[in-house]
Amino acid sequence: MPPMVTNPTDSTRDKLLQAAFNEIHLHGFQAASIANILRDTGLTKGALYHHFPTKHDLGLAVIEEVVGNQLDLMIFRRLRESERPALMLLQLIEETRRQTSLEAITLGCPLNNLMQEMSPLDKKFQGCLNGILSIWQVAVEDALSREQKTGVVRPEVDCHAAALFVVSAWEGCIGIAKSQQSLKNFRLCLQQLHGYVQSLLVESAR
C-alpha cells in the first residue's frame, strides 16, 4: 500500500498515523509498539496522546484514515468514477496481479491482517473493518449494475452476489498467498478472479 496523502494542516497527526500503520502492518495491532511509533516519528508521548488518547483510538484511526482512504484511492473511487466500470474492475484486478510484490505478499493485506487478528476480539474494530468491506462490495456491485443497464453485464447476473464473491475472492487470494508465501499462487488466483469477472460480461464485451 502506498504512503498516505499528507494533510499539511496537521502533519503531526499524519506522521503518527503513517508510522502506526507501518508498525501495525509489520507486527499486528496487539504487538505494535508505541515506543517504535514515537521513535520513527521523533515525537513525544504527549503529542501522540493529544491526537489519540489510547492505542485503541490510534488503531481505529489507522483503519479509517489510512487503510480505508488508500483503498478508496486505489480501487473504490476508480470504480465509481469510471465510465466503463466493468472494464475498470478487470483492469484493477490485472494491475493488482502484475504489480503486487513478494514483499507485499510476505506482509499481507493490511485490511485482511486486521480482520483476522482483531475482528474476533473487538466489536469496534470489527465494525470499522466490515464498514470498509461493505464500501468495497457496494462499489463493485454498483459497477456491475451500471454495466448491466448498458448491456455489458449479462442480464441474469445477480450483481449483489457477484460483488460479494469478487471481494471475498480478492481478499482470499491475498490471505492464501501470504500463508503460502507464494507470489506465483497469488497471481494464479487473481488470474482466475479476472476470468470470473470476464464471464459476467456479454460475449462482445470480453
Secondary structure, DSSP 8 states (H G I E B T S, - for coil): -------GGGHHHHHHHHHHHHHHHHH-TTT--HHHHHHHHT--HHHHHHH-SSHHHHHHHIIIIIIHHHHIIIIIHHHHH-SSHHHHHHHHHHHHHHH--HHHHHH--HHHHHHHHHTTT-HHHHHHHHHHHHHHHHHHHHHHHHHHHTTSB-TT--HHHHHHHHHHHHHHHHHHHHHHT-HHHHHHHHHHHHHHHHHTB-GGG-
